[in-house]
């Protein structure tokens, strides 16, 4: 199963935000289940920018974290056709629409995002990190003890 992680989830993990635990557990579940974790190429610039602009990392560290992240995900490219589909998708946020269009073209099965409302009209189903963990966590894993 190909699972695309939205920008906010990556920033949660790298920046150790208040939502870190749920986002980290979702990534862990994807790995435990043998799923292919994916990241939109368009998210990489946002991840680097947000880590620095929110004071979660220096510019240098934000770039270094972004670079390391590239090794942890299959990168989903964004093509001109995806940009056009995003413009006419009916989704309110262009960034989300571009991620959804690229995910659809790349045959991604699911998007993990904290902004599930933003992906309501997405051609790819979206779940929150917590919903993803509930749905796919192996039965022998217990995150409540962490």
C-alpha positions in Angstrom: 0.0 0.0 0.0 1.3 3.4 -0.9 0.7 6.0 1.9 1.4 9.7 1.3 2.2 11.7 4.3 1.1 15.4 4.1 3.4 18.3 4.9 1.9 18.9 8.3 2.6 15.3 9.5 6.2 15.6 8.4 6.6 18.9 10.2 5.0 17.4 13.3 7.6 14.6 13.3 10.7 16.6 12.4 9.8 19.6 14.6 8.5 17.5 17.5 5.3 19.5 17.6 2.4 18.9 19.9 1.1 16.4 17.4 4.4 14.5 17.2 3.2 11.3 18.8 0.3 10.6 16.5 2.2 11.5 13.5 5.3 9.5 14.5 3.0 6.4 15.3 1.4 6.7 11.9 4.8 6.6 10.1 5.9 3.7 12.4 2.7 1.7 11.5 3.3 2.3 7.8 6.8 0.8 8.2 5.6 -2.1 10.5 3.0 -3.0 7.9 5.4 -2.9 5.0 3.6 0.0 3.4 5.4 2.4 1.1 5.6 5.8 2.8 5.5 8.6 0.2 6.0 12.4 0.2 5.1 14.9 -2.5 8.0 16.7 -4.0 6.1 19.9 -3.5 6.0 19.3 0.3 9.8 19.3 0.6 10.1 23.0 0.2 7.3 23.6 2.7 8.8 21.3 5.2 12.1 23.1 5.1 10.5 26.5 5.2 8.1 25.7 8.1 10.7 24.1 10.3 12.7 27.3 10.2 9.9 29.8 10.1 8.2 28.3 13.1 11.5 28.3 15.1 11.7 24.5 15.2 15.1 24.5 13.5 17.8 26.8 12.3 18.0 27.3 8.5 20.9 24.9 8.3 19.2 22.3 10.5 16.0 22.6 8.6 17.8 21.9 5.3 19.7 19.0 6.9 16.4 17.5 8.3 14.8 17.9 4.9 17.7 16.2 3.2 17.5 13.2 5.6 13.8 13.0 5.1 14.3 12.3 1.4 15.8 9.0 2.3 12.8 7.9 4.3 10.1 8.4 1.7 9.3 7.5 -1.9 9.1 10.9 -3.6 6.0 11.6 -5.6 6.7 14.1 -8.3 4.4 16.9 -9.4 3.8 17.3 -13.1 2.2 20.0 -15.2 -1.0 17.9 -15.6 -1.2 17.6 -11.8 -1.1 21.4 -11.6 -3.9 21.7 -14.1 -6.0 19.1 -12.3 -5.4 20.8 -9.0 -6.7 24.1 -10.4 -10.0 22.6 -11.5 -10.4 20.0 -8.7 -12.8 21.9 -6.6 -10.6 21.6 -3.5 -10.3 24.9 -1.7 -6.5 24.8 -1.1 -4.3 24.6 -4.1 -1.4 23.0 -2.2 -3.7 20.2 -1.0 -5.2 19.9 -4.4 -1.7 19.5 -6.0 -0.7 16.9 -3.5 -4.0 15.0 -4.1 -3.7 15.2 -7.9 -0.1 13.9 -7.8 -1.1 11.2 -5.3 -3.9 10.0 -7.6 -1.7 9.9 -10.7 1.0 8.0 -8.7 -1.6 5.5 -7.5 -1.3 6.3 -3.8 -3.8 4.5 -1.8 -4.2 6.8 1.2 -3.1 10.3 2.4 -2.3 10.8 6.1 -2.9 14.4 7.1 -4.1 16.4 10.1 -6.2 18.4 7.6 -8.7 15.8 6.6 -11.3 18.5 5.9 -9.0 20.0 3.3 -8.9 16.7 1.5 -12.7 16.0 1.5 -12.9 16.4 -2.3 -9.6 14.6 -2.9 -9.6 11.7 -5.4 -7.5 9.8 -2.8 -9.0 9.0 0.7 -7.4 10.9 3.6 -7.2 9.9 7.2 -5.7 11.6 10.3 -2.6 10.1 11.8 -4.7 8.8 14.7 -7.3 7.2 12.4 -4.5 5.6 10.4 -3.0 4.1 13.5 -6.4 2.7 14.7 -7.1 1.2 11.3 -3.7 -0.3 10.5 -1.8 -0.8 13.7 -0.7 -4.5 14.1 -2.5 -6.0 17.0 0.7 -6.8 18.9 1.8 -3.2 19.1 0.7 -1.0 22.0 1.6 2.7 21.8 -0.1 3.5 25.1 2.9 2.3 27.0 5.3 4.7 25.3 
